[in-house]
């Protein structure tokens, strides 16, 4: 289950916290502000999102090794982040430009 459904207040507090803001900023800086997945394919795109590889849940909401550990983070552009979170969605698909679109 996603934190957005289970405990939005806890999630909001975490993402608004100084600890997360510092971690996010340092991680983006360390990655040069570029999307890691695009860069792996020779494409240079700015990262806007720091994604948790192991998704945040009510079960790990207090675990700093999940929340604030660089090993669990990935700098992503919006398109790559959309692909990650919508890859198993049957109502939507990712088009050739990386956009989420409704299935016909």
JONORNOR-V963743 format. One record per run of one state. SS is the DSSP state (H for helix, E for strand, - for the rest). FROM is the first residue (numbers start at 0). TO is the last residue. If there is no record, write none. Layout:
ss = [SS & SS]
from = [FROM & FROM]
to = [TO & TO]
This chain:
ss = [- & H & - & H & - & H & - & E & - & H & - & E & - & E & - & H & - & H & E & - & H & - & E & - & E & -]
from = [0 & 2 & 6 & 7 & 16 & 17 & 30 & 33 & 34 & 35 & 40 & 45 & 46 & 48 & 52 & 63 & 67 & 69 & 72 & 76 & 77 & 86 & 91 & 94 & 99 & 102]
to = [1 & 5 & 6 & 15 & 16 & 29 & 32 & 33 & 34 & 39 & 44 & 45 & 47 & 51 & 62 & 66 & 68 & 71 & 75 & 76 & 85 & 90 & 93 & 98 & 101 & 103]
